[in-house]
Amino acid sequence: MRDSRRWIAVATGVALLMALAACGSKSGRDSMTLMLDVGYLPKHALFVSAVERGFFEAEGIDLTVMPGSGSTNTVTSVDAGKVDAGWADFGATIISQGQGADVKQVNLLQARSAYAVVALADTGISSWKDLRGKTVATEGAGAMTAMWPFAMSKLGFKEGDVNVVHASSGSKIPGLLAGQWDANLALYVSDQPAIDALDRQAVVLKWSELGIDLYGNGIVVSNEKLRADPAQVKRFNRAMQKGYLWACGHPAEAAHDFQKEVSGFKDRTIILAINEQCSLTWGEGASASKFGVMDDAGAQEMLDVAHQFLGLSPDSDLTTASVYSNDYLEPLQRDETIQTP
């Protein structure tokens, strides 16, 4: 096991992880911390593999990866200086920025959103039109819930055509399996593998099919960090880009790396999650061929959505320049071959 790979079980708690990270590195490399969006799931195999395969070590970084508890909390932890970087939803980042968080998106790993309606196969839902008259579960707050009326309008549905019920994140899949509701509003890169792990098949209706194709998750860093050590952020991004794309090209090996650190998932489930995650890597438009790069059009679309659906104040002075920066990227191209260090 590489000494740069310091994975700690979720049960030990974030406080212990932060304490360990604060001890510094004995290797002479920089110690850095990355907080994920939620607790460890198969979709996070790419981060595990990027560390395991030595991409961060090659950039002089000892990276500690810790679980998150929602993108908003991840952004808050970055803003407060509790972690060096976070992997968080673009919309959640904008809302936090609108509330005063002094952070930026600096590496867009998901150029496309993973928003979806997820149902079980052979239960009467196979296309969007089948949702009429059905019951869909969603968590009580969050971007997908707030934007559901937008999706309904794209379908030509009116209020009441689909019954929406609220459920906790932990009860959504059990409730789906028990037939308490017909489908979930969900990030399909999380829920499709979770259903696969239970030996069931999922039907995934992607919001992108409706023309709702927004920026997903990216790397968030505080502006204080960007001022204090921009070179370190550039090295971090370089390692992340290479490690992430290497894992996309080697899903079986990345799945093995993940299994060594997080038990309980089959190869098949982890590889499914990796492939679905990697399907969101490349976007469209001017920056489509450059991994991680954002553009004003995409950021402005997210700002517009945040104003219309996510509660961003009309008085907010956020601009695309304050939301993101490509200055800390050396973007990889679609056709580049990534070798392990």
N, C-alpha and C positions, 0 to 999 in steps of 0.2 A: 504494500500500500504506500502510495506516495505520501511524504510528510506534508505536502501541500493540501492533501485531501482530509479535511477535518469535519466529518459528518457526525452530527449528534442526534440521537433519537428525539422525536417530538416531545416525548414525555418528560425530558429533562427541563423543558421550558426555555423560552426565549431569554429570560434573565441570565441563565447559566451560559447560553451561547454568547451573549454580549460580554459577560465577564471573561470568558475564555478569549474572545477576540481582543479584548482590551489588554490582555497580557502581552501582546505583541508577538512577533515572530522571532524564533531562535535561528532561523535559516539565513538571515540576512536579507530576505525578501520582504516586501511590504505586506502587512496584514490588512486585508479588506474584508468587509462583510456585505453580503447580498441577501436581502429579504425577499422571499417569493410573495406571490399574491395570496395564496392560501396554504394549508398544510400539504405535505408531500403527496403528490399524485403521479401516476405514470406520465402525464404530460410534462413533468419536470425532469424526465430522464435526460433531456438535452443538457441541462445545467450540471447534473451529476457527471455526465460523461465528459463535458468540457473540462472539468477539474481533474477527473480521474485520468484523462489522456494527456495531461501535462500542458495544456494550452496556457493556463494562467501561470504555472511555474516558469514557462519559457519567457513570460513577460515580467518575471521577478515579483510575482504576486502569490501570496498564500491566501486563498479565498475560502472564507467560511460562509456556507449557504444555510440560511435558516428559514423555517416555515413562516408564512404570514397568516393573517386572519382577516383578509379582505383588502382590496387595493387601496381603499381610503386610509386604512390603518398603516399600510406600507408607506404611502406617501407621507403621512404624518411622522412616521419613524425616521424617514430620510430627512425631512425638514428639521426635525429636532436634533439631528446629528447622532441618533442612536445607531444608525447603520450608514454605511458609505453609499450604498446604491439599493434601488428597489426595482422589482419587476411588477409593473402596475398598469392598470387599464388607462388608456389615454383620456377617456371621458372623466374618470375619477380624478385623474391628475388635474384636468382643467377646473373641475369644481373646487378642488382643494386650493389651486392657485387663486381662484376667485375669492376664496375665504382667507387669503393671506399667505399661503404656503409659498416659500421662496425657493422653488425647485424648477427643474426643466426636464423634459423628455430629451434624451441624447442618443438613443439607439432604438429604432422601432423594429423589434423582433417579429411582431405580428403586424404585417402591413394590411391585413384584413381581419375583420371581426369574426369571432366564433359564436355570435348570437344565433340561436336556433330554437325551434320547437322540436322536442324529442319525445317520441312515443315508442311503444313496443310493437314489433312486427306482428301481423296477423290479429290485430285488435281493432281493425276498422279504419285506421288512418294510414293512408299511403301518399297523400298529396295535400296541398294547402286547402283545396276545396272541401276536403273531408272534415275540416275543423268546425264547420258550421254546426251548431247545436251541441258541440262537445264541451267538456270542462278541462281547463288548463290551470295547472298550479304554478305559482310563482312566489318568490320571497316577497315580503311586504315592502321592501325598499330596494333601490338599485336601478341601474340604467335601463335594463331590459323591461322592468315593470313600468317605468316612466315612459318608455318609448313604445309600449305595446299598442297604444292608439294609433301611432304612426304606421305600424305594421298592418293594423286592421284597415286603415285607409288605403294602403297599397293593395290589399285584397279586395277592396270594394265592400267590406263588411261594415255594418253599423253596430253601435253599442248594443250589447245583448245577444248578438249572433254567436258569440263565444262566451261561455261562462268562465269567469276568472276567480279562483280561490287562492287564498294565501296559505303558505306552508313554510315551515322552517327548512333550511338547507339540508339538514339531516333527515328530514322526513319525506322529501320529494320523491326519491327513488323507491323507498319502501311503499309509499302511498300509490305510486304508479304500478308497482308489482301487485299490490293488493286490489287494484281496480277502484281505488277511491276517486281517482280522476283519470282522464284519458291521455294527458300529455303534460310535459313540463316545459316552461320557458327555461332555457339552460344554455351554458357554454358547452357545445357538443364535444369539444376536446376533452372535457371532464366527464360528462355524463354518458357519452357513447361507450368509452372504455369501461366505465363502472358497470354498465348493463352487460357488456361483453364478459366481464369478470364473473358475472352470475349465470353465464351460459345462456343468455338471452340475446336476441337480435334487436337492434334499435332501428327505428325509422327516423331519419334526421331531415328536417325541413329547415334549410339554412335561410336566414334573413337576407343574405346576399342574393338569393334567387328572386327576391322582391325588389332588388335595386337598393337595398339598405346595406351598403358595403363600406364600412367605416374603419378607421384605424383601430387596432386592437391594443395589445399590451406592448410596452416598451420599457427601456431602462430609464429610471428617474434618478437624478442626482441633484443635490442642493446647489444653489448658486454659490454658496460659501465654499463648497468643495471645488467647484469649477474655478473660482478665483484663486483658491489656495494651492491647488495641485492639478492644473489642467493636464500635465504630462501623464500623471497617474491614471486619470480618467481615460485618456487616449489609449494607454496600455491595456486597461481593463476592457475597453470596447474592442480593441484588436483581438484580445484573447477570446472574448465572448463571441465575436463574429465567427472566428475560425472554428472554435469548439462547437458552436451551435450548428453551423453548416456541415461540419464533419459528422456530427451525430445524425443529421438528416440523411446523409449519404451512407451511413452505416447503422441502420436501425437495430439490427440484431446485436451488434457489439454494444451499442448504447443501452439496449435493454439489459444486457448482462451486467454492465456497470451499475445500473439502477438496482438490480436485484441484489447486488452485494451490499447495498446500503439500506434499501427499503424492502422488507420481505412481504410476502403475501400476494404477489401479482404474478400471473403467468406470462411467459414470453409473448404469447399471442396478444394479450391485452396491452402490454407495454408498447409493442411494435405498432399496434393500431393507434395508440395515443401519439406516438412519435410521428407517424405518417400524417395523421390529421393535423397535428401541430405544425408540421413542416409545409402543409398545403397552404398555410396562411402567411408564409414567409415573403412571398413576392406579390406586390400590389399591381396597380395599373397607373397609367399616366407618366409624367416626365421622369419620376424617380423609380419606376418599376424595375429597372435592371440593376439597381444599386441597393444591395442589402442594407437595411437599417435606415435608409435616407428618407426623410420627411420633406414635404413641400408645402408651400403656402396654401394651395388649393385644398389639400387634405386636412390641414390644421384648421383652416377657416370653416370647412364643412363641420368639423367637430365643435368648433366654437358656436356655430349656428344651431347645431343640435343641442348643445348645452344650454343656450339661451331659451330655446323653444320647449325642451322637454325635461332638462335635468336641473332646473332651478338656478342657473347662473343669473345673477342680478343684471337687469337691464343697464344699470349704472356701472357695470364692470368695465375697466379700461384695459382688459387683457387684449393683446394682439398676437398674431402668429409669431412674431419675434420673441415675445415674452413666454410663449408656450413651449417652444422647442428650439433646438440648435443642432445643426449638422457639423459644427466646428470641431467636434471631438471624435469624428469618424474618419476612417480610411476604408470606405465601403468596398465590400467584395462584389464581384460581378456574378451573374448567373452561371457562366461557363467556367468559373475558376475551379481548379482541383485543389482540395485541401488535404495536406499531409499532416500526420501527427508529428509533434516536435521530436 
